[in-house]
Amino acid sequence: MKSTSLVLGALLAGAACAGPHAAAQTIERSVPISTIDDGAGGFNAYFGDGFAAAQSGRSFIDVFTFDVAGLPFDAAASVTSSYLNSPSDKDLRITALSLYRYDPATLDIVGPAIAGIDQTGFGADAPDSWSLAAYSLPAGAYAVRVDGVVRGAGGGSF
C-alpha cells in the first residue's frame, strides 16, 4: 500500500511540476505567405496571426516565409497590434520584428538580419507598432519573424 501511495505521489508531483512548464512553452509557428504581383514590377505580401484566450501569458515566435526571384528588390514590413476590451482584454506585446534571408535546406540564416524599429507609443494600452525597411536585397528565400507575448485574457492578434 505504501509503495502505491509513493508512486502515486511521485506521479502527482511530477505532473504538478510539468504543468507550469507546458503552459509557459513558447508558441512557434512557420507559415509560407504568397506574394501578389503589384502590377508595377514588385509584389505585396500579407501576414498576421491570432491567439486564443488559452494562450494568454505565453510567448510566441511567428515566421512567415516567401521566395523572391529575379533582380534585387526593396522590402518594407510593418506590424501593429492594438489593445481591445471586447468583452475580455485582447492584447499582445510585440517584442521584435525582423527580416532575413535563409537557406531552405538547412534553415540557416544567410547574411545579416534586418531588425525592425519599435515605434510603440507611451502609456497604458498603447498600440504596438513596428516597422522595417531594406534595399537592394538579392533574390532568395526570405522570412519575416515576429516575436511577442500574449498579454490579454482574451488572446490577441496582429
N, C-alpha and C positions, 0 to 999 in steps of 0.2 A: 504494500500500500504506500509506504514511504517513497519507494523508487518511482511509482506512478505520479505521486504528487510532485516530486522533484523534477521529473521530466516535463510534466505539465507546466510547472512553474518556470522552468527554463524556456519552454516554448513561448509562454506568455511574455516573459521578459524580453526574449528576442524579438517578438512581434511588436512590442511596445517601442523597442529601440529602432526597429526598421521603419515604423510608421512615419515619424517626422522626416526621415531621410528621403523616403519615397515621395512625400508631399513637397519637399523642397527641391526635387530634381528639376534641372533646367529643361524647359521645353525647347527642343531643337527641331526645326523643320527646314527642308530644302525643296524649293518649288521652281520648275522651269517656267519662265514667262515668255510670252510671244511678243515679238517686235512687229509693229504695224507700220507699214510704209506711210510716210507723211506727204508723199507726192512732190517733195522738193529735194530729193536725194538723201533724206535722212529717215529716221524712224522714231516712233513713240513706243513706250512700254509702260504698263501699269502694274502696280503691285500693292499689296496690303495684306492684313491678317486681322482676325478677330479672336478673342479669348473669352471663354465662358467663366461664370461665377466660380466653378470648381477649381479654376486655375489661379485664383486670386492669391497673391503673395509669392508666386513663382517667377523666376527669371526666364527670359526667352531669348533665343538666337534664331532669327529667320534669315535664310539665304535664298535669294532669288537669282536664278541663273539665266543667261542668254548668250547667244553667239552673234558675232559681227564678222562679216566677210568683206573683202574689198579694201578700199582706201582707208587711211587713218580717219578717225571720227572724233567728234567732241561729245561729251556726255555731261548731263546735269541731272540731279535727282533731288527730291525733297520728300520729307516725311512729316506729317502733322498728326497729333493725337490730342483731342480736346476732352476735358472733364465734362461728364454728363451726370445728372442726378435724376434719372427717369426709369423706373421707380427706385432703383438702387444705384449707388455710385458706379460709374463706368470710367475707369481711369488707368492710363498706362504712364510709366515714366520711361521715356526713350533715353538710353544712356550712350548709344553710339550709332553712327551711320557710316558705312564705308563702301568703296567700290574697288574691286581688284580683278586682275586677270589671273586665271588659274589653268592648270593642266587637267583636262577632264579625265585622263587615265589615272593620275596619281592624286588628284585634288590638291596638289601643292600650289601655293601662290607663286605666280611668275611676275617678278618685278615688284615695284613699290605699290602699296595700297594708298588710295586717296581717302583721307579722313574727312568726315562731314564736319560742318560748323554748327555748334549748338546755338540756336537763336531763340531759345525758350525765354519767355518773359518772366517777370518777377511777380511775387505774390502767391497767395494760396490759389490752387487750381488753375494756374496759368497754362495755356495750351503748350504742349511740347512742339517744337518746330526745329527741324534740322535740314540742312541743305549741303550739297557738294557740287563741284564742277571740275572737269578735267578736259584737257585739249590735246588734239593730235595723238589719240590713243591708237595703237596698232590693232589690226584685226585679230580676233581670237575669241576664246571663251571667257566670259566675264561673270561676276557675281556682285550683287548689291546685298550687303549684310546689315541687318537692323538688330540691335541688342536693346533689351529693356527689362522692365519688371511690371507685372500685372498688379496694380495697386487697388483697383476698385473692387468692392464686394460683388459687383455685377459683371466683372471682367473688364473688357475694353477693346478698342480697335484702333488701327492706323491705316 
